Amino acid sequence: MENNQDALDREEVLARSRKENAQGDERLRQVLEKAEGYGFAGSAVAVILVGIIRQATIGGPVTDLIAVLFASLAASALYRWWKLRRQRDAWQAILWSAAALAELAVYATRLGMG
């Protein structure tokens, strides 16, 4: 049979472990949030550079590139809504999706598809 001191020590170790895990979870959350921000910023820079190169060489609309950025924002907002069920994320997902679809419609029209 285990004595009271062993039970207290085990509870203290468990409490310490829970506290350390909570701090690790917070750090993971912060890293993931920063990664998402840097990922989008990198994508935006790439889209801007491709747009500039396209305009300087062959010309034409860049609405397809803008649609890609909007779709990325829509997917991110949709995922946040799915996991957190915050109303603002749902609205952002709807608005970014509508913007992406609008840009794609403009692009398709310019290509003679609409």
MODELLER restraints for C-alpha pairs under 7 A, 6 or more apart:
rsr = mdl.restraints
at = mdl.atoms
rsr.add(forms.Gaussian(group=physical.xy_distance, feature=features.Distance(at['CA:44:A'], at['CA:69:A']), mean=6.81, stdev=0.5))
rsr.add(forms.Gaussian(group=physical.xy_distance, feature=features.Distance(at['CA:47:A'], at['CA:65:A']), mean=6.07, stdev=0.5))
rsr.add(forms.Gaussian(group=physical.xy_distance, feature=features.Distance(at['CA:51:A'], at['CA:62:A']), mean=5.95, stdev=0.5))
rsr.add(forms.Gaussian(group=physical.xy_distance, feature=features.Distance(at['CA:63:A'], at['CA:103:A']), mean=5.49, stdev=0.5))
rsr.add(forms.Gaussian(group=physical.xy_distance, feature=features.Distance(at['CA:63:A'], at['CA:104:A']), mean=6.82, stdev=0.5))
rsr.add(forms.Gaussian(group=physical.xy_distance, feature=features.Distance(at['CA:63:A'], at['CA:107:A']), mean=5.64, stdev=0.5))
rsr.add(forms.Gaussian(group=physical.xy_distance, feature=features.Distance(at['CA:64:A'], at['CA:103:A']), mean=6.67, stdev=0.5))
rsr.add(forms.Gaussian(group=physical.xy_distance, feature=features.Distance(at['CA:64:A'], at['CA:104:A']), mean=6.04, stdev=0.5))
rsr.add(forms.Gaussian(group=physical.xy_distance, feature=features.Distance(at['CA:64:A'], at['CA:107:A']), mean=5.99, stdev=0.5))
rsr.add(forms.Gaussian(group=physical.xy_distance, feature=features.Distance(at['CA:66:A'], at['CA:103:A']), mean=6.95, stdev=0.5))
rsr.add(forms.Gaussian(group=physical.xy_distance, feature=features.Distance(at['CA:67:A'], at['CA:100:A']), mean=4.44, stdev=0.5))
rsr.add(forms.Gaussian(group=physical.xy_distance, feature=features.Distance(at['CA:67:A'], at['CA:103:A']), mean=5.30, stdev=0.5))
rsr.add(forms.Gaussian(group=physical.xy_distance, feature=features.Distance(at['CA:67:A'], at['CA:104:A']), mean=6.00, stdev=0.5))
rsr.add(forms.Gaussian(group=physical.xy_distance, feature=features.Distance(at['CA:70:A'], at['CA:96:A']), mean=5.48, stdev=0.5))
rsr.add(forms.Gaussian(group=physical.xy_distance, feature=features.Distance(at['CA:70:A'], at['CA:97:A']), mean=6.85, stdev=0.5))
rsr.add(forms.Gaussian(group=physical.xy_distance, feature=features.Distance(at['CA:70:A'], at['CA:99:A']), mean=6.46, stdev=0.5))
rsr.add(forms.Gaussian(group=physical.xy_distance, feature=features.Distance(at['CA:70:A'], at['CA:100:A']), mean=4.98, stdev=0.5))
rsr.add(forms.Gaussian(group=physical.xy_distance, feature=features.Distance(at['CA:71:A'], at['CA:96:A']), mean=6.62, stdev=0.5))
rsr.add(forms.Gaussian(group=physical.xy_distance, feature=features.Distance(at['CA:71:A'], at['CA:97:A']), mean=6.09, stdev=0.5))
rsr.add(forms.Gaussian(group=physical.xy_distance, feature=features.Distance(at['CA:71:A'], at['CA:100:A']), mean=5.46, stdev=0.5))
rsr.add(forms.Gaussian(group=physical.xy_distance, feature=features.Distance(at['CA:73:A'], at['CA:96:A']), mean=6.28, stdev=0.5))
rsr.add(forms.Gaussian(group=physical.xy_distance, feature=features.Distance(at['CA:74:A'], at['CA:92:A']), mean=6.87, stdev=0.5))
rsr.add(forms.Gaussian(group=physical.xy_distance, feature=features.Distance(at['CA:74:A'], at['CA:93:A']), mean=4.52, stdev=0.5))
rsr.add(forms.Gaussian(group=physical.xy_distance, feature=features.Distance(at['CA:74:A'], at['CA:96:A']), mean=4.76, stdev=0.5))
rsr.add(forms.Gaussian(group=physical.xy_distance, feature=features.Distance(at['CA:74:A'], at['CA:97:A']), mean=5.29, stdev=0.5))
rsr.add(forms.Gaussian(group=physical.xy_distance, feature=features.Distance(at['CA:75:A'], at['CA:93:A']), mean=6.90, stdev=0.5))
rsr.add(forms.Gaussian(group=physical.xy_distance, feature=features.Distance(at['CA:77:A'], at['CA:89:A']), mean=5.19, stdev=0.5))
rsr.add(forms.Gaussian(group=physical.xy_distance, feature=features.Distance(at['CA:77:A'], at['CA:90:A']), mean=6.86, stdev=0.5))
rsr.add(forms.Gaussian(group=physical.xy_distance, feature=features.Distance(at['CA:77:A'], at['CA:92:A']), mean=5.96, stdev=0.5))
rsr.add(forms.Gaussian(group=physical.xy_distance, feature=features.Distance(at['CA:77:A'], at['CA:93:A']), mean=4.86, stdev=0.5))
rsr.add(forms.Gaussian(group=physical.xy_distance, feature=features.Distance(at['CA:78:A'], at['CA:89:A']), mean=6.64, stdev=0.5))
rsr.add(forms.Gaussian(group=physical.xy_distance, feature=features.Distance(at['CA:78:A'], at['CA:90:A']), mean=6.41, stdev=0.5))
rsr.add(forms.Gaussian(group=physical.xy_distance, feature=features.Distance(at['CA:78:A'], at['CA:93:A']), mean=5.07, stdev=0.5))
rsr.add(forms.Gaussian(group=physical.xy_distance, feature=features.Distance(at['CA:80:A'], at['CA:89:A']), mean=6.26, stdev=0.5))
rsr.add(forms.Gaussian(group=physical.xy_distance, feature=features.Distance(at['CA:81:A'], at['CA:89:A']), mean=4.96, stdev=0.5))
rsr.add(forms.Gaussian(group=physical.xy_distance, feature=features.Distance(at['CA:81:A'], at['CA:90:A']), mean=5.51, stdev=0.5))
rsr.add(forms.Gaussian(group=physical.xy_distance, feature=features.Distance(at['CA:108:A'], at['CA:114:A']), mean=5.75, stdev=0.5))
